């Protein structure tokens, strides 16, 4: 049995063991760490478990929509995850993630809606793989990425619309950067996030994409998409200065990492078909230094 399947099929041994449920989430976060502020050593200890609960909830749901062992049952698993989310507060949880998440929702007075928004995006991935317009892509980002930023802000005590707007811009930019970084990866999953209207505007087609055609039309298309993501990063740039430390450092580093992905795409002349641009461990050292000095 794979690790992700074990995580989904985990069951509570003691419905009163909230600390054990949080340990489950924190262990999952450590094993599946990504470019996300997952209960890092810098974060106040009292908040680490709450961010881990968010991560565990989203990580398992994301696996439902992506991992091969869920082929054929993706939608059912996601709907079951949504059911358990909706039952928080009305029925005893049967999974450690929802015992921990329920405690977090109560302690911090968090709404369920952002968590459900995440699930709606994952569900969309099970039935929609093409996007006609950029507005459709932005709507997907609004549900697949922006809720994470908003929840992290709320966990840290921020609930104002100004910070939410900056966070939304950064989260959408990060999602777009991931799309443009993973064009070839997503294509193997039969997913294309480049809008059809942009294909047409640049005289390029999905058929060209499937044949791996990297001509000037494709490069101009990717240059256009990268510029859109960069503009959103610019919109969100003020956010770290409006946050307390160390969250300001975490968000600044995340912002720099996303921008660096776009720079890597540019450095390989926008050819994301033959090589996937990715940050190496050594790349994070200068980025961390820049984040520390606020450059």
N, C-alpha and C positions, 0 to 999 in steps of 0.2 A: 504494500500500500504506500502511495506517495505521501510526502510530508504534507502537502496541501490538503489531500483527502483526509488525512488523520486530523488535521486542524478543524476541518469542517465537521467531522464525525465525533469530535470530542464531546463528552457529556459531563455534566456536573456530578461530582461525587458527594458534595455537600453544598446545598443551596444557600447555606449561611456563610460559606467561606469566601467572602468578598476579596480578601487579600490574596487567596489562591487564584481567583479569577483574574485579578490584576497581574499576578506573576505569569499566568498563561499568556496574557497579552504582551507583557514586556519581553518574555522569551521569544515570542513570535517576531516582535519588532527587531530584536537583536539579530535573529537568524535571517531576516529578510530585508535588512536595512537598505534603503534607497536614498535618493536625494530629497530627503524629507526630514524635518526636525523631529526625529523620533526619540523623545526622552533622552536627549544627549546629556553628557556630564555637566554641561553649562547650565542646563535648565534647572530651575528651582525644584528640589526633590519632591515637593508637594504636588507639582504639576506633571511630573513624568508619567505617572500611572494613567492620568487622564489622556495625554497625547498617545500613549501606548494603546489605550482602549479604542481611540479613534482609528489608529493605524491598523489594529487587528481587524476591526470591522471592515475597513476599506480594502485591506490586503486580501482577505478571504473572498470578498465579493468580486474583486478584480480578477482573482484566479478563476472564479466561476466563468467569467466571460472570455478568458484567454487560454487557460491551461488545457492540454489535450485530453486529460482524463475526464473532463466534463463534457466532451463532445456528445451532443444528443440530449443532454439533461441540463444544459446551461440555464435556460429560462426557468425551469422548475426549481433549481437550486437558488436562483436569485429571488424568486417569488417566495420561497420558504424563508430566506434571509429577511425579506421585507415583512413577512408575517411576524417573525420573531421581534423585529424592531417595533412594529405596531403594537405588539402585546406587552411591551415594557410598561410596567405600572398597573396592568390589569390582570396579568397571569404570571405565575412564577416562571422564571427563565429555566431553560433546560440546557443551555450552552454557556460556557464560561465567558465568552465575549459579551453576551447580553446581560449577564450578572454584573460584570464590570461596567459596561456601558450604561446600564440602568442606574448604578450608583453614581456615575459621573454626571448623568443628566440631572439627577436629583440634587447632588451637592452643588453643582455650578449653575443650576437652573437653565440648562441648555434646551433649545427647541429640537424636536425630532426632524423637522422639515429638511435641514441641510443634509442629514444622513439619508433621508429618503430621496433627495435630489441626486445624490451619488448613485443610488441603486437605479434610478430612472435612466441615468446615462449608461450604466452597465447593461441594463435591459435593452436599451436602444441598440447597443453593439450586437445583440443577438439577432436583430431583425433588420437593421439598416447598415449598409456598408458603402453607400455612395451619398454625396452631398451636392445638391444642385447649386447652392449659393454659399457665399461666405457667411451670410447671416445664419444659415443653418449650422455651419461649423461653430460659430460663436455661441449659438444656443446650446450646442453639445458641451462646449467648454464651460458655459455658465453652470451646468449641472455636474460635469465630470471633474472639474478642477477648482472652480471658485469656492464651492462649499468647504473644501479642506482649509483654505486660507482663512475663511470666516470663522470656522470652528476653532482653529488655532488661536486666532485673535480673541475669541470669546473665552477660551480656556484661560487666557492671560488677563482677562478682565476688560477687554476693549470691545465696545459695542456701538460705536458711532459710525454713521454713514460715510464720513470722510475717509476714515481708515479702511472701511470695507471697500470703497471704490478703488483706492490704491491697491489693495490686496487683490481685488478682482482682476485688475489690469495685469499684475505680476503673474497671477495663477493662469490666466488665459494665455499670456505670453509663453509661460513655461509649457503649457499643453501644446501650443502651436510649435514651439521649438522641438518638442518631442515628436510631433507629427512629421516635421520636415527632416528631422534626423533619421526617422524610421520609415521613410517612404518605401524602401525595398522590403523591410521587415513586415510592415503592414500588408503589403501587396501579397506576400506569401499566405496571409490570413484572409485574403480576398477583401481587404479593407482599403479604401482610397479616401483620404480626407482632403485632398486637393479638390476644391469645388469645380464642378463641371463648367461653370461660367468662366473660370480662370483658364481651364484647358482651351476653351474656344477662343478666348481673348488673345491667347499667345500662340494660336495655330498649332497646338500640340494635342495629342489624344491619348486616351487610356490604352489604346492598342499600341501606340508608340512606347508608352510606359512599360507595358508587359513585354515588349521586345527589347527593353533596356536601351532605348535610343536616347543618348545624351548629346543632343545637338544644341545649337545656340538658342533655339526656341525653348528647350527644356531649361537651360541655364537661366534664361530671362524669366521664365515662369518661377523658378525657385528663388531668384533674386527678388522678385515681386513679393513672394510669400515671406521671405526672411525680413524684408523691410517692414511688413505688417507686424510681425512679431516684435521687431526692434522698437517700433513706435509704441507698442503697448508696454514694453519694458520701461521706456522713457516716461510714460504716463505714471507708472507705479514707483518710480525712483524715489519720491519723497517719503515713502512709507517708513523705512528704517529710522529716519530722523524723528519720527513721531511715536516711536516705541521705546520702552525702557530696555535697559541692558539686562540679560544677554539676548533677549529675543531680537533686538535690533541687529545684533551680530549675525544671528542665524538667518534672518531674512536678507540681510545685506549679502551674505555669502551665497545664499540661494539665488539671489538676483544676479550676482556676478557669474555664477555657474551657468545660468540660463543664457546670459549674454555671450559667454565663452563658446557655448555650443553653436550659436549663430556665427561667431567668428571662425570657428573651425569649418563650417559649411562654406563660408566665403573663401577660406584658404585653399580648399580643394576645388575651387572654381565651380562651386554649386553642383558638383557631381556626387549626389548621394545615392546613386544607383550601383556604383562599383565598390564603394567603401562607405561604411557607416561612420560618420564622425562621432567620436566619443571622448570624454574626458578621461585621462589616466590619473592614477593616484598622485603622480608628481605634479600634475597640473593644478591640484588643489592647494599646494603650498603657497605659490605666489598669490592665488586668489584669497586665501585665508589672510595673508599679510595685508593685502589691499582692503579686505573687509575690516581688519583691526584698526587701520588708520583712517577708514572712511573714505578711501579714494574712489 
